[in-house]
Amino acid sequence: MNGEIPMVFNLLSRVIHKLAFVAPGGDTLRPWLHRLRGVRIGRNVWIAQLVYLDELHPADIKIGDNCTVGLRTSIFTHFYWGPRKPSSNGKVVIENDVFIGPHCVILPNVKIGEGAVIRAGTVVSRNVPPRAIWGSPPSELLGIATVALTSEHTYDEFARGVRPRPRSRTDETSVKAS
């Protein structure tokens, strides 16, 4: 009987998580559903649709007041295979007034400081200082596609048509400095 209670709670938590994933109400219903699961969420928080908040250790996530969590963001507190273990790999603390853009990944054992802005598509693997604008470098030209990657051409035709990006003066200067 004792083993059945945690199993039922875990199952109920996962069902609520799936509901919160697609439910309307980014500032009402979704935060409320995640609170039911054990996530600590402050006031005036927006959680967009398709946001993953760790299924196995939701209580190890804390989101402060006046925060935004963008579309398709994932926040993990565990990285292991198999059944739920007694503890996570580390807590995630998101302080007050934080904006997390869409498609971000927040890894275990991370603290995002008050007022920080996390750029769309960023993987956060270490602590972010307060009021920091945090993100990976801007996208840049990687190469030139001389054959379109469409149904009109095979992948091999596309790959054969890829040309290296033209070198800029900045590239030449950095190579000479090395």
Secondary structure, 3 states (H helix, E strand, C coil): CCCHHHHHHHHHHHHHHHHHHHCCCCCCHHHHHHHHHCCEECCCCEECCCCEECCCCHHHEEECCCCEECCCCEECCCCCCCCCCCCCCCCEEECCCCEECCCCEECCCEEECCCCEECCCCEECCCECCCCEECCCCCCCCEEECCCCCCCCCHHHHHHHEEECCCCHHHHHHHHHC
